[in-house]
Amino acid sequence: MNRIFWTAIFNLAFSIALSAQVTVSPDNLTAYSQGATSAYLTFNNVVDLRPAEAVWCGEIIPAAPDIGFRCDPATVFGVLPARYDQSRLTGTRYTDIMSITPTVARRAYTDAASGNDSRFFYVRRFVSTVGGPDQFVAVTIRLSGNGAGVPFSLTGVKLLWQNGERLVPFIKPNEPLPKITAEIRYTGTGRLMGRWELVRPGEELPQKRDLLSEAALPFEERGTQKRYTLISRFNVNLPPGGKYVLPGPENWRIDKTVEGLYLLLFRVEAPDAPNSVSNAGANPTPTGAVAGFPMPVLRYYVGNSSNANIGPDAKTDPFAENENLNSPLILRWKTVPNAKIYRLEIEDDERKKIFSAVLLASTRQYQLPSFIRQLTASKRLRWKIAAIDESGKTLEETNFFEVK
């Protein structure tokens, strides 16, 4: 009877131990052998554990006395770069964007070409926070061509003005902008769905996570990214091939009426696609068009030199100086050599952006709109000025000064 009792206890303990182990979905996938690939992974049952490093390798070995299989140190191909780490722990679920770099893919391909197993592994370590053993969770990866068997992922996006220009255009109100294109590099096949949105002058700027493709977000965060003015949508099928040029929105749809800095956003949604599903608990989560990096933005400036109050050159002023004038409010600054434009920003004491404007290099001072004067009666506002060259690089930027 004692034997039966202890056998039952052992089986119960064994089943509890198994249920406490971290699992991953998907636990095997195919990757492009000649370039980058990204995939969305869901690690479930992450209890009393802290995610640690992620490593690619050619062989795995038992991790005892820890749990699972770890990388053989002699076969390590690389470590997930911090810039591609878009992971997020939500409750007991950990989502991870596995971005295989071209360097890792070449290492794995060379290893397979030399006669070794064509499989390689992605191993994420989880460290116990209660003094227990660490857990190593492995994903098996097989090399392939860039076909339908590879997850549909974005590996590179470039937003360009006409003729491949990356310079920041400076136009007058309602003046036409150059044509826009998006150069897309991808793996697998699927529908590229999304929208072009516009951030107008004075609006709160998007944060890094607002610019991620929707498929890079945990299921709970989808639909929470900050939204801006919708310009147009796109929905195109990307066949196997890896390269596509997407035309930008029509010029007439893009606002150019208000002076200041505009941001054109490329927002990518998460479609259903072959080999692009991860199980978040019991629910399959579409992960098509996943990317391990934020989407780029295009910037353009709208300004009219006739609206700027150009005064005499500053003599002994520092680069930026605010003059205390009753009405109107006029800001003056010292010129900076090689500046193409100046970017003016005003924010309140909660660091919320209230106003922005972009001015020609010939501008020496700027008269603020009347509503800024009204705001100063109830809020403390502060401003700064930045000098921008023709490529969009900041040459010099001041600290904040109080608007008086």
Phi, psi and chi 1 to 4 in degrees:
 res  aa     phi    psi   chi1   chi2   chi3   chi4
   1 MET       -  -40.8 -175.1  172.7  179.1      -
   2 ASN   -60.5  -37.5  -73.7  -20.7      -      -
   3 ARG   -63.8  -43.2 -177.5  176.7 -179.7 -177.3
   4 ILE   -63.2  -40.9  -63.8  174.8      -      -
   5 PHE   -61.7  -50.9  173.4   77.7      -      -
   6 TRP   -69.0  -30.3  -73.0  112.9      -      -
   7 THR   -64.2  -42.1  -60.6      -      -      -
   8 ALA   -63.3  -42.5      -      -      -      -
   9 ILE   -62.1  -42.9  -67.1  -64.0      -      -
  10 PHE   -62.3  -45.5  174.4   79.9      -      -
  11 ASN   -63.2  -38.5  -70.7  -23.3      -      -
  12 LEU   -65.0  -45.2  177.4   62.1      -      -
  13 ALA   -63.3  -39.0      -      -      -      -
  14 PHE   -64.6  -42.8 -176.7   72.2      -      -
  15 SER   -67.0  -36.3   62.7      -      -      -
  16 ILE   -65.1  -41.6  -67.7  173.9      -      -
  17 ALA   -62.1  -41.8      -      -      -      -
  18 LEU   -64.3  -41.9  -74.7  178.6      -      -
  19 SER   -66.8  -21.8   65.7      -      -      -
  20 ALA   -85.1   -6.4      -      -      -      -
  21 GLN   -79.3  147.3  -70.4 -172.2   22.0      -
  22 VAL   -75.5  135.6  178.0      -      -      -
  23 THR  -117.6  160.2   60.0      -      -      -
  24 VAL  -131.4  144.3   60.3      -      -      -
  25 SER  -136.4  127.1  173.9      -      -      -
  26 PRO   -75.1  156.5   29.4  -35.5      -      -
  27 ASP  -100.5    0.4   58.2    6.3      -      -
  28 ASN  -154.7  146.9   66.6   88.0      -      -
  29 LEU  -159.4  173.1   52.9   88.4      -      -
  30 THR  -110.5  142.5  -56.6      -      -      -
  31 ALA  -127.9  154.3      -      -      -      -
  32 TYR   -70.3  129.0 -179.4   34.0      -      -
  33 SER   -79.4  -15.7   63.1      -      -      -
  34 GLN  -116.8   15.7  -57.9  -60.4  -45.6      -
  35 GLY  -173.7 -164.8      -      -      -      -
  36 ALA   -78.3  153.8      -      -      -      -
  37 THR  -145.5  141.8  -55.8      -      -      -
  38 SER  -122.6  147.3  -69.1      -      -      -
  39 ALA  -146.7  146.8      -      -      -      -
  40 TYR   -93.7  123.6 -179.2  106.4      -      -
  41 LEU  -116.7  140.8  -55.2  175.7      -      -
  42 THR  -117.0  117.9  -57.9      -      -      -
  43 PHE   -99.7  120.9  -66.2   86.8      -      -
  44 ASN  -104.8  158.4  -69.7  -60.3      -      -
  45 ASN    67.5   39.7 -154.3   27.9      -      -
  46 VAL   -86.8   90.0 -178.6      -      -      -
  47 VAL  -117.7  127.7  179.5      -      -      -
  48 ASP    54.5   38.0  -64.4  -31.5      -      -
  49 LEU  -135.5  147.5  -64.8  166.6      -      -
  50 ARG  -116.9  125.5  173.8  178.2   55.9   82.6
  51 PRO   -61.8  138.7  -20.2   31.8      -      -
  52 ALA  -123.1 -149.2      -      -      -      -
  53 GLU   -68.4  157.6   75.7  -79.9   -6.7      -
  54 ALA  -122.5  132.8      -      -      -      -
  55 VAL  -132.6  142.2 -178.8      -      -      -
  56 TRP  -100.6  142.5  -72.6  -79.8      -      -
  57 CYS  -156.8  166.5   57.1      -      -      -
  58 GLY   -88.5  -22.7      -      -      -      -
  59 GLU  -140.6  148.7  -63.3  -71.9  -15.7      -
  60 ILE  -121.3  150.2   53.8  176.3      -      -
  61 ILE  -133.1  158.9   57.0  177.9      -      -
  62 PRO   -55.9  140.0  -26.3   35.9      -      -
  63 ALA   -93.2    5.4      -      -      -      -
  64 ALA   -49.6  136.7      -      -      -      -
  65 PRO   -81.5    0.5   31.5  -37.4      -      -
  66 ASP   -78.5  179.2  -65.9  -41.1      -      -
  67 ILE  -101.9  137.9  -61.0  171.9      -      -
  68 GLY    95.9 -157.8      -      -      -      -
  69 PHE  -124.8  130.8  -70.0   83.5      -      -
  70 ARG  -107.3  169.0   62.2 -178.3  178.2   86.6
  71 CYS   -71.2  139.7  -82.6      -      -      -
  72 ASP   -69.8  118.4 -177.0  -15.4      -      -
  73 PRO   -55.4  -26.1  -23.2   33.3      -      -
  74 ALA   -76.8   -8.9      -      -      -      -
  75 THR  -123.4   21.6   66.5      -      -      -
  76 VAL   -70.8  130.0  170.2      -      -      -
  77 PHE   -96.1  -28.3  -65.3  156.5      -      -
  78 GLY   167.6  170.6      -      -      -      -
  79 VAL  -118.6  143.1  178.0      -      -      -
  80 LEU   -58.4  119.6 -180.0   68.4      -      -
  81 PRO   -64.2  146.0  -19.5   32.1      -      -
  82 ALA   -60.7  -32.9      -      -      -      -
  83 ARG   -68.0  -19.5   67.2 -179.3 -179.2  -84.1
  84 TYR  -100.1    2.8  -68.7  130.5      -      -
  85 ASP   -83.3  101.2 -170.2   -6.5      -      -
  86 GLN  -110.3   24.0  -52.6  -64.4  -17.4      -
  87 SER   -69.2  158.5   57.9      -      -      -
  88 ARG  -153.2  130.1 -176.7   62.2   63.2   94.5
  89 LEU   -98.8  119.6  179.4   62.0      -      -
  90 THR  -125.1  106.7  -55.1      -      -      -
  91 GLY    64.3 -119.7      -      -      -      -
  92 THR  -104.3   13.2   62.0      -      -      -
  93 ARG  -115.1  132.4 -175.2 -176.8  -55.9  128.2
  94 TYR  -120.4  119.1  179.5   71.3      -      -
  95 THR  -101.1  138.7   57.2      -      -      -
  96 ASP  -138.3  127.7 -174.4   14.5      -      -
  97 ILE   -93.9  105.7  -51.1  -56.3      -      -
  98 MET   -84.2  103.9 -177.6 -166.6   65.9      -
  99 SER  -103.0   98.8  -65.0      -      -      -
 100 ILE   -74.0  119.8  -57.4  173.3      -      -
 101 THR   -79.4  158.1   64.5      -      -      -
 102 PRO   -56.2  -34.3  -26.1   34.7      -      -
 103 THR   -63.5  -44.6  -59.3      -      -      -
 104 VAL   -65.2  -41.7  169.1      -      -      -
 105 ALA   -61.1  -41.1      -      -      -      -
 106 ARG   -65.9  -40.9  -75.6 -165.9  -65.3  -90.6
 107 ARG   -60.4  -44.7  -72.0  -78.3  -54.6  -86.5
 108 ALA   -66.7  -39.8      -      -      -      -
 109 TYR   -66.0  -43.8  178.8   79.0      -      -
 110 THR   -62.8  -39.9  -58.8      -      -      -
 111 ASP   -63.8  -42.1 -168.2   58.7      -      -
 112 ALA   -69.3  -37.7      -      -      -      -
 113 ALA   -66.0  -23.8      -      -      -      -
 114 SER   -83.8    3.2   64.3      -      -      -
 115 GLY   107.8   -1.6      -      -      -      -
 116 ASN   -81.8  173.9  -66.8  -41.3      -      -
 117 ASP   -58.9  137.2 -165.0  -30.8      -      -
 118 SER   -74.0   -9.3   61.1      -      -      -
 119 ARG   -82.2  151.3  -61.6  176.2  -56.5  170.4
 120 PHE  -141.8 -178.8   65.6  108.8      -      -
 121 PHE  -136.3  149.1  -56.6   90.3      -      -
 122 TYR  -116.7  119.1  177.1   77.1      -      -
 123 VAL  -121.2  121.2 -179.5      -      -      -
 124 ARG  -104.8  130.2  171.4   70.1   74.6  168.3
 125 ARG   -97.6  139.7 -180.0  168.0   70.4  101.3
 126 PHE  -120.4  124.7  -67.0   86.6      -      -
 127 VAL   -96.3  132.5  178.4      -      -      -
 128 SER   -68.7  137.7  174.2      -      -      -
 129 THR   -98.8    2.3   59.3      -      -      -
 130 VAL  -123.8   19.7  -67.0      -      -      -
 131 GLY    84.8    7.9      -      -      -      -
 132 GLY   -84.3 -175.9      -      -      -      -
 133 PRO   -71.9  152.3   27.0  -34.6      -      -
 134 ASP   -71.9  160.5  -67.2   -9.9      -      -
 135 GLN  -122.6  134.9  -67.1 -165.0   33.5      -
 136 PHE  -113.4  126.4  -67.6   81.2      -      -
 137 VAL  -120.8  123.4 -174.6      -      -      -
 138 ALA  -108.8  142.8      -      -      -      -
 139 VAL  -114.8  128.7  176.9      -      -      -
 140 THR   -87.4  131.7  -57.0      -      -      -
 141 ILE  -122.6  133.7  -53.5  168.8      -      -
 142 ARG  -115.6  140.8  -67.7  173.3  174.0   82.2
 143 LEU   -82.9  147.1  -66.7  173.0      -      -
 144 SER  -157.5  174.3  175.7      -      -      -
 145 GLY   -74.2  175.9      -      -      -      -
 146 ASN   -84.7   66.1 -166.1    5.1      -      -
 147 GLY  -114.5 -162.6      -      -      -      -
 148 ALA   -69.2  -17.1      -      -      -      -
 149 GLY   -78.8   -9.2      -      -      -      -
 150 VAL   -93.3  143.7  178.3      -      -      -
 151 PRO   -55.8  144.4  -23.3   31.8      -      -
 152 PHE   -77.4  105.1  177.1   35.7      -      -
 153 SER  -136.2  152.2   68.1      -      -      -
 154 LEU   -94.3  125.9  -55.2 -176.4      -      -
 155 THR  -112.1   -6.4   58.5      -      -      -
 156 GLY  -170.6  134.8      -      -      -      -
 157 VAL  -137.6  127.7  176.2      -      -      -
 158 LYS  -125.4  127.4  -69.0 -178.5 -179.4  179.3
 159 LEU  -101.3  124.8  -56.3 -174.9      -      -
 160 LEU  -131.4  147.2  -59.0  171.7      -      -
 161 TRP   -80.7  175.2  -61.0  106.0      -      -
 162 GLN   -52.2  142.0 -168.2  172.2   14.3      -
 163 ASN    63.7   25.9  -59.0  -36.3      -      -
 164 GLY    76.8   13.4      -      -      -      -
 165 GLU   -71.1  141.1  -69.4  -73.6  -16.3      -
 166 ARG  -113.2   -3.5  -68.8 -169.6  179.5 -174.7
 167 LEU   -64.1  151.5  -59.4 -179.2      -      -
 168 VAL   -83.6  115.0  179.4      -      -      -
 169 PRO   -69.8  146.4  -13.4   26.8      -      -
 170 PHE  -121.9  115.3 -173.7   93.2      -      -
 171 ILE  -126.5  162.8   62.9  171.1      -      -
 172 LYS   -85.4  160.4  -65.5 -178.3  178.7  179.6
 173 PRO   -52.2  132.6  -28.2   35.8      -      -
 174 ASN    67.2    9.6  -64.0  -46.0      -      -
 175 GLU   -78.7  141.2 -172.0  176.8   48.5      -
 176 PRO   -62.8  144.5  -20.9   32.2      -      -
 177 LEU   -91.6  157.7  -78.5  165.3      -      -
 178 PRO   -63.2  156.9  -18.4   30.1      -      -
 179 LYS   -64.5  154.2  -69.5 -176.4  178.6  179.8
 180 ILE  -120.0  139.6  -61.4  164.2      -      -
 181 THR  -135.2  155.4   56.9      -      -      -
 182 ALA  -120.3  117.6      -      -      -      -
 183 GLU   -91.5  117.6  -66.7 -175.5   -1.8      -
 184 ILE  -109.9  130.7  -45.9  -65.5      -      -
 185 ARG  -114.0  135.0  -69.6 -176.3  177.4  -88.3
 186 TYR  -150.5  167.8   62.1   95.3      -      -
 187 THR  -118.9  157.8   60.8      -      -      -
 188 GLY    70.8 -151.2      -      -      -      -
 189 THR  -150.4  149.5  179.0      -      -      -
 190 GLY   168.8 -177.6      -      -      -      -
 191 ARG   -92.9  130.3  -62.3 -157.5   69.0   83.9
 192 LEU   -91.3  109.5  179.8   66.3      -      -
 193 MET  -120.8  142.1  -58.7  166.2   51.1      -
 194 GLY   170.4 -156.7      -      -      -      -
 195 ARG  -154.4  154.3   57.9 -159.3 -176.8  -87.1
 196 TRP   -97.0  130.0  -64.0   94.2      -      -
 197 GLU  -126.6  157.4  -66.4 -179.4   -3.4      -
 198 LEU  -123.7  128.9 -171.9   66.3      -      -
 199 VAL   -97.9  115.9 -176.5      -      -      -
 200 ARG   -85.9  161.9  -70.3 -170.5  169.5   93.7
 201 PRO   -56.1  134.8  -25.2   34.2      -      -
 202 GLY    90.5  -14.9      -      -      -      -
 203 GLU   -77.6  152.6  -66.9 -176.2  -31.6      -
 204 GLU   -63.4  131.9 -174.7  176.9   -6.2      -
 205 LEU   -75.4  151.3  -62.6  178.4      -      -
 206 PRO   -69.6  149.0   24.5  -32.9      -      -
 207 GLN   -91.1  173.8  -58.1  -61.2  -48.7      -
 208 LYS   -57.1  -44.6  179.7 -179.9  177.3 -179.3
 209 ARG   -71.4  -22.0  -69.5 -168.0   73.0   79.9
 210 ASP   -67.2  -22.2  -66.6  -39.1      -      -
 211 LEU   -97.5   -2.2  -61.1  177.5      -      -
 212 LEU   -71.2  152.2  -67.8  174.4      -      -
 213 SER   -63.9  148.9   65.8      -      -      -
 214 GLU   -57.9  -35.0 -176.0 -176.5   34.4      -
 215 ALA   -68.5  -14.2      -      -      -      -
 216 ALA   -84.1   -5.3      -      -      -      -
 217 LEU   -96.5  147.3  -63.3  173.3      -      -
 218 PRO   -58.9  156.4  -19.6   30.2      -      -
 219 PHE   -55.1  -37.9 -176.2   78.6      -      -
 220 GLU   -68.4  -23.3  -64.2   81.5    1.2      -
 221 GLU   -94.1   -9.4  -71.4 -171.6   32.5      -
 222 ARG   -67.4  133.7  -62.4 -171.8  179.8 -175.9
 223 GLY    90.6   -0.1      -      -      -      -
 224 THR  -102.8   -5.1   64.2      -      -      -
 225 GLN   -66.6  145.5  -69.1  172.7  -57.1      -
 226 LYS   -61.8  133.4 -171.2  178.1  -62.0  -64.7
 227 ARG  -106.2  148.4  -59.9  -69.0  -68.8  -92.7
 228 TYR  -127.8 -172.9  -63.2   91.2      -      -
 229 THR   -62.1  123.7  -58.1      -      -      -
 230 LEU   -76.1  128.4  174.9   66.0      -      -
 231 ILE   -98.7  -53.3  -61.3  176.9      -      -
 232 SER  -163.1  168.6   64.1      -      -      -
 233 ARG  -115.3  160.9  -64.3 -173.1   60.0   84.4
 234 PHE  -135.6  148.4   51.1   86.1      -      -
 235 ASN  -157.3   94.8 -172.5  -24.2      -      -
 236 VAL  -129.9  149.8  -64.2      -      -      -
 237 ASN   -88.2  128.9 -176.9   57.3      -      -
 238 LEU  -105.1  107.2  -59.3 -173.6      -      -
 239 PRO   -76.3  168.0   29.9  -34.9      -      -
 240 PRO   -55.2  136.7  -25.0   34.6      -      -
 241 GLY   161.9  -40.2      -      -      -      -
 242 GLY    94.9   -8.4      -      -      -      -
 243 LYS  -138.6  140.7  -64.5 -179.7 -177.6  179.1
 244 TYR  -156.3  141.0 -175.7   80.4      -      -
 245 VAL  -110.1  114.8  177.4      -      -      -
 246 LEU   -97.6  123.7  177.1   72.9      -      -
 247 PRO   -65.0  145.0  -17.2   29.9      -      -
 248 GLY   -78.9 -178.7      -      -      -      -
 249 PRO   -68.0  155.9   24.7  -32.8      -      -
 250 GLU   -63.5  144.5  -63.2   92.4  -23.7      -
 251 ASN   -59.2  -37.9 -150.6  -62.5      -      -
 252 TRP   -67.3  -18.6   63.0  -91.1      -      -
 253 ARG   -79.6  -17.3  -65.6  179.6  179.9  -87.8
 254 ILE   -91.3  123.3  -54.1  175.0      -      -
 255 ASP   -67.6  135.7 -175.3   19.6      -      -
 256 LYS  -143.0   31.7  -56.3  173.6  -77.5  -71.5
 257 THR   -95.5  -31.4   57.9      -      -      -
 258 VAL  -103.1  136.6  178.9      -      -      -
 259 GLU   -68.7  141.1  -67.7 -171.0   25.5      -
 260 GLY   138.2 -171.7      -      -      -      -
 261 LEU   -89.8  129.7  169.3   67.5      -      -
 262 TYR  -113.7  146.4  -68.6   77.4      -      -
 263 LEU  -120.7  128.3  -87.6   65.4      -      -
 264 LEU  -101.5  120.5 -171.8   63.4      -      -
 265 LEU  -104.6  141.1  -53.0 -174.7      -      -
 266 PHE  -106.9  100.8  179.9   71.9      -      -
 267 ARG  -101.9  125.2  -44.4  -59.0  -66.3  -90.3
 268 VAL  -111.8  127.3  179.3      -      -      -
 269 GLU   -91.8  173.3  -62.4  167.8    3.0      -
 270 ALA  -107.2   98.7      -      -      -      -
 271 PRO   -88.0  163.8   33.9  -34.5      -      -
 272 ASP   -70.0  137.0  -69.3  -39.9      -      -
 273 ALA  -152.0  153.3      -      -      -      -
 274 PRO   -58.8  138.8  -22.0   32.6      -      -
 275 ASN    58.9   27.1  -54.4  -65.6      -      -
 276 SER  -134.2   59.5  -59.7      -      -      -
 277 VAL  -138.0  137.5  173.2      -      -      -
 278 SER  -128.6  141.9  179.1      -      -      -
 279 ASN   -89.3  111.4  -70.5  -32.6      -      -
 280 ALA   -91.6   94.0      -      -      -      -
 281 GLY    70.6 -122.4      -      -      -      -
 282 ALA   -97.2   -1.1      -      -      -      -
 283 ASN  -103.8  125.0  -58.6  -43.8      -      -
 284 PRO   -69.3  131.5   23.5  -31.0      -      -
 285 THR  -110.5  119.7  -58.0      -      -      -
 286 PRO   -62.7  132.9  -18.4   30.5      -      -
 287 THR  -128.8   21.9   63.2      -      -      -
 288 GLY   -64.8  143.8      -      -      -      -
 289 ALA    65.9   30.7      -      -      -      -
 290 VAL   -69.6  148.4   66.2      -      -      -
 291 ALA  -144.5  143.7      -      -      -      -
 292 GLY   -91.5   18.5      -      -      -      -
 293 PHE  -146.2  154.9   53.4   89.4      -      -
 294 PRO   -68.4  148.1  -16.1   29.3      -      -
 295 MET   -69.4  142.3  -64.6  -62.6  105.9      -
 296 PRO   -71.2  167.6   27.1  -33.9      -      -
 297 VAL  -127.2  155.3  -57.7      -      -      -
 298 LEU  -106.3  139.4  -86.0 -177.7      -      -
 299 ARG  -116.7  143.9  -64.4  174.6  172.8   83.5
 300 TYR  -147.2  155.5   64.9   93.4      -      -
 301 TYR  -117.2  137.5  -61.0   99.8      -      -
 302 VAL  -115.1  126.3  174.4      -      -      -
 303 GLY  -156.7  160.1      -      -      -      -
 304 ASN  -141.1  113.5 -167.6  -27.6      -      -
 305 SER   -61.7  -22.9   59.7      -      -      -
 306 SER   -70.1  -17.6   63.0      -      -      -
 307 ASN   -89.1   -5.8  -68.4  -23.8      -      -
 308 ALA   -96.7  135.7      -      -      -      -
 309 ASN   -86.0   94.1  -61.6  -57.0      -      -
 310 ILE   -85.0  117.7  -58.3  175.7      -      -
 311 GLY  -107.7 -170.7      -      -      -      -
 312 PRO   -68.9  158.5   25.9  -34.4      -      -
 313 ASP   -62.9  142.3  -68.7  -22.0      -      -
 314 ALA   -71.4  142.3      -      -      -      -
 315 LYS  -100.9  -58.3  -65.3 -179.2 -179.6  179.2
 316 THR  -113.4    9.3   58.6      -      -      -
 317 ASP   -67.3  151.1  -67.2  -10.5      -      -
 318 PRO   -70.3 -177.4   25.2  -33.1      -      -
 319 PHE   -54.8  -37.8  168.0   52.1      -      -
 320 ALA  -133.5  138.8      -      -      -      -
 321 GLU  -150.6  134.9  179.2 -178.8  -21.4      -
 322 ASN   -99.9  129.5 -176.3   50.9      -      -
 323 GLU   -96.4  136.1  -67.9 -162.9   -2.6      -
 324 ASN   -85.7   92.7 -173.5    7.5      -      -
 325 LEU  -112.1  142.6  -56.4  177.0      -      -
 326 ASN   -68.2  -56.7  -68.7  -32.9      -      -
 327 SER  -159.9  131.9 -177.2      -      -      -
 328 PRO   -80.5  173.9   32.6  -36.4      -      -
 329 LEU   -81.0  121.2  -75.5  172.2      -      -
 330 ILE  -126.2  129.5  -62.6  177.7      -      -
 331 LEU  -106.5  138.5  -53.3  178.3      -      -
 332 ARG  -127.6  152.6  -67.7 -174.6  172.5   90.3
 333 TRP  -151.4  163.7   56.6   88.5      -      -
 334 LYS   -86.3  144.0 -175.9  178.8  178.4 -178.6
 335 THR   -73.3  155.5   58.3      -      -      -
 336 VAL  -121.3  128.4  174.5      -      -      -
 337 PRO   -57.3  142.7  -22.5   32.5      -      -
 338 ASN    71.0    7.5  -59.2  -40.7      -      -
 339 ALA   -73.6  134.2      -      -      -      -
 340 LYS   -92.4  -38.7 -176.9   69.8  174.4 -179.5
 341 ILE  -146.8  166.3   54.0  176.2      -      -
 342 TYR  -119.2  137.5  -66.3  102.0      -      -
 343 ARG  -110.7  120.8 -176.7  179.6   68.1 -120.4
 344 LEU  -103.2  133.4  171.1   67.7      -      -
 345 GLU  -132.0  139.4  -64.3 -178.4    3.5      -
 346 ILE  -127.9  134.1  -63.0  177.9      -      -
 347 GLU  -136.5  162.3   64.8  176.6   35.1      -
 348 ASP   -92.3 -174.7   60.4   18.1      -      -
 349 ASP   -73.6   -6.8   50.6    8.8      -      -
 350 GLU   -97.8   11.1  -64.5  179.2   -7.9      -
 351 ARG    65.2   24.9  -64.1 -173.2  176.4 -178.4
 352 LYS   -90.2  129.0 -179.4  179.4  179.7 -179.0
 353 LYS   -69.7  127.4 -177.0  175.2  -71.8 -171.8
 354 ILE  -100.4  -37.2  -59.5  -62.2      -      -
 355 PHE  -158.9  149.4  178.8   78.9      -      -
 356 SER  -147.1  153.1   65.9      -      -      -
 357 ALA  -152.0  152.3      -      -      -      -
 358 VAL  -122.3  131.9  176.9      -      -      -
 359 LEU  -126.1  151.8  -52.1  166.7      -      -
 360 LEU   -64.1  158.5  -66.5  172.8      -      -
 361 ALA   -63.4  -23.5      -      -      -      -
 362 SER   -78.6   -8.4   58.3      -      -      -
 363 THR   -75.4  135.3  -52.5      -      -      -
 364 ARG  -111.4  -20.4  -57.5  -68.9 -170.4  -85.6
 365 GLN  -154.1  163.9   63.3 -177.4   38.0      -
 366 TYR  -142.9  130.7 -174.7   76.6      -      -
 367 GLN   -91.0  121.0  179.0  175.7  -40.6      -
 368 LEU   -74.1  150.2  -65.7  175.4      -      -
 369 PRO   -59.8  157.6  -22.2   32.7      -      -
 370 SER   -64.3  -29.5   58.2      -      -      -
 371 PHE   -67.6  -22.8   78.0   87.7      -      -
 372 ILE   -65.7  -41.8  -61.6  -66.3      -      -
 373 ARG   -59.9  -40.7  163.1   61.9   73.5 -172.0
 374 GLN   -65.8  -37.3  -62.2  169.1    3.7      -
 375 LEU   -66.9  -32.2  -75.2  175.1      -      -
 376 THR   -66.4  -16.6   57.8      -      -      -
 377 ALA   -72.3  -25.3      -      -      -      -
 378 SER  -118.5  -13.6   57.4      -      -      -
 379 LYS  -134.6  152.4  -66.8 -175.8  176.3 -178.0
 380 ARG   -91.2  119.2  -67.2 -174.6   60.7 -176.2
 381 LEU  -110.5  153.5  -56.6 -178.1      -      -
 382 ARG  -140.1  155.5   56.8 -177.6 -167.7  166.4
 383 TRP  -136.6  158.9   68.6  -75.9      -      -
 384 LYS  -146.1  161.7   70.0  176.0  179.6  179.2
 385 ILE  -129.2  142.1 -165.3   81.5      -      -
 386 ALA  -128.8  139.6      -      -      -      -
 387 ALA   -96.8  126.5      -      -      -      -
 388 ILE  -116.7  135.7  -47.4  -64.3      -      -
 389 ASP   -87.7 -177.6   67.6   12.1      -      -
 390 GLU   -68.2  -18.7   62.2  179.4    7.9      -
 391 SER   -91.2   -0.9   67.3      -      -      -
 392 GLY    93.2    2.2      -      -      -      -
 393 LYS   -80.8  139.4  178.9 -177.7  177.2 -178.4
 394 THR   -78.9  118.3  -59.7      -      -      -
 395 LEU   -81.1  -42.4  -63.3  173.5      -      -
 396 GLU  -156.9  145.8 -166.9  168.9  -14.3      -
 397 GLU  -143.3  137.5 -175.0  175.5   53.9      -
 398 THR   -86.5  170.4   70.1      -      -      -
 399 ASN   -75.9  176.5  -64.1  -39.2      -      -
 400 PHE   -81.3  142.3  -82.7   98.9      -      -
 401 PHE  -121.9  147.6  -65.0   83.4      -      -
 402 GLU   -72.7  138.4 -174.6  175.3   -4.6      -
 403 VAL   -83.3  120.5  176.7      -      -      -
 404 LYS  -122.6      -  -60.9  178.9 -179.4  179.8
